[in-house]
Amino acid sequence: MVLSDDEVADIPFSTVIGDPTIRTEIEEHRAELYLDHRFNDNLSLRSLLRYTNARNGDVGRTLNVAGSSEDDRNFPVSEGAGNEFYETFTIQNDLVGKFNTGSVEHIVLFGLEYATGFTSFRGEIRDAGLFDIFNPSAFVPTPITDEPFESIGAGETQNDSFGIYLQNQIAIFDNLQFVIGGRFDTFNQEDVFNGEAREREADAFSPRVGIVYRPVDPVSLYASYTRSFTPVGGRTFRGEPFDPERGTGFEVGVKTDIIPDRLFSTLAFYNTTLTNVTTADPDNPGFRVQTGEQRSQGVELDIQGEILPGWNIFAGYAYTDAEVTEDNTFPEGNRLSNVPEHNFNLWTTYTLQEGDLAGLGFGAGVFYVGERAGDLDNSFFVDGYTRVDAAIYYENENLRAALNFKNLFDTEFIEGSRGRDGVIPGAPFTLQASISWEF
């Protein structure tokens, strides 16, 4: 999908921008192992191991829009070739212990997380001519003999990260609890691009505190403060590595028991600020500096639980005000891309409770995502959409099997935007089967 007259072009989602015979084959493998072990009533361990890898071969080809159109119809396209391989491994361990110090109850979480990833790539590109988005059958790509490929680089990257965290949930009284904790992260990246080697290191401590107070039995008030850490790749004009992006979040809310021990609601107000965002260097074109800041604030309302035996519901609405608050390139106050102001979802299930078919269940839901900015410049917006899903499942003490029907009515919608380079069409009707066994 491409832009025409600062709007998403009105062309069929099935349109292939380029030569439909040019394809990229990707082979991907995933494996995941989850362990949940309870030593006794007061001590438990949760462990997760995840491995993924993917590759495409040397014959991989792609066609992409390579620039804007002078007439909002004929767009330049380029043909890319090359190969790519990535591999990731993650292990996470959480140890949860419960104990008392006098009349004060403690639930302590201690965790370790390690992740490593490797990526290698080689790429080349060439001009493939002009593509008429309203007459795709007329496209004739530039022959190989007319336009040779040019290398856009080759390299490999190794990422390693380690996190250690500790949290204590303290119940001082029956109606008053505190949460205090922190996490320390270290990150190391080594990469080689076109023969030039670079190394980046970063570390940060991220605290977390919270309080929950229940003035009366059906109502709980809470507040929390958190910090986050995200490594940033790249270097400044002077060759200095970027500092990690830091997030600061505040949240206050109220939780209410609509039906005691069965149906609950949560109303939350939040404010999150992201600093150290990279933005264009005004003194050195082509380079970036860390002066950017982005803020998201809003309100969320959730209702979830069991209305009647076997009948469960989850409904949620969110209003989000997400904007640029400091930047060298984009005006302050611009909306963040791909963030809707309004978001609503409703999902309900019913499971048969008695008889030979006990454990058989059905689910259905509707999901609404509002209009979103297509880029940080707010030069265009993508329409909102409504999607309907459904499910049939069976579960007992050990087994769960399910058929999920995603986008049940095969609605055409835009999932997200890549800026002015294009948008991402949403997945059509999809049938997904799953089965799990607990032991």
Buried (B, 14 or more C-beta within 10 A) or exposed (E): BBBBEEEBBEBEEEBEBBBEEBEBEEEEEEEEEEEEEEEEEEEBBBBBBBBBBBBBEEEBBBBBBBEEBEEBBBBBBBBBBBBBBBBBBBBBBBBBBBEEEEEEBEBBBBBBBBBBBBBBBBBBBBBBBBBBBEEBEEBEBBEEEEBEBEEBEBBBBBBBBBBBBEBBBBBEEEEEBBBBBBBBBBBBBBBBEEEEEBEBEBBBEBEBBBBBBBEEEEEBEBBBEBBBBBBBEEEBEEEEBBEBBBBBBBBBBEBBBEEEEEBBBBBBBBBBBBBBBBBBBEEEEEBBBBBBBBBBBBBBBBBBBBBEEBBBBBBBBBBBBBBBBBBBEBEEEBBBBBBBBBBBBBBBBBBBEEEEEBBBBEBBBBBBBBBBBBBBBBEBBBEBBEBBBBBEBBBEEEEBBBEBBBBBEEEEBBBBBEBBBBBEBBEEEEEEEEEEEEE
